């Protein structure tokens, strides 16, 4: 390995948006993340929608009536 060309590998404090923090190693002294294993739905088993821009409501407004019409047509055939 050549000397003086690699970044310094150090202890790093990782801080999540939920308030959880833990130590790891990286080339940066501090990292800030939006989601971690303490708040991620896969690890917690809780379903949580992260919808900051109102995308779910926008989708329902745009396609909600069409989806409801398709469901109604499917029910009438049975």
Long-range contacts (C-beta under 8 A, 24 or more apart in sequence): none
